[in-house]
Amino acid sequence: MIEYSPAAAGEFLSFVNNFYAFHLRSHFFHTLLTNMGKKDPEDEVFEFRIKFYHSGSEFVNERHFIALNHSLALEMFEFASRKDSMEVEIIGLEKWNRWANRWESSEELVEEEVGLVS
């Protein structure tokens, strides 16, 4: 039967820490640093602002959606419009650029996707 000796365990751990210290620590930090901060660009979400009119109104409304792309934002807007039984006319789609701290207009995207909401 093998006896457990705290002194022997301490000596073994000391050996491992001294002998493999650089390798273990450098491998740990290398793995940590290479995996940290690497995100799949497909997983990035953006804030979209959709400006629209209610049918029969001249007041401009807007709704904000967090989505992966403009198509999904428009689909969510379509769902919300149907759920609230609203007839709407989209007049603008903007994407928030967090690096420039401003809204970027995307009217050409609305013209492409207008069939989704109408």
Secondary structure as UniProt FT lines:
FT   HELIX           6..19
FT   HELIX           21..35
FT   TURN            36..37
FT   HELIX           41..43
FT   STRAND          46..54
FT   TURN            55..56
FT   STRAND          60..67
FT   HELIX           70..83
FT   TURN            84..85
FT   STRAND          88..97
FT   TURN            98..101
FT   STRAND          102..105
FT   HELIX           107..117
//
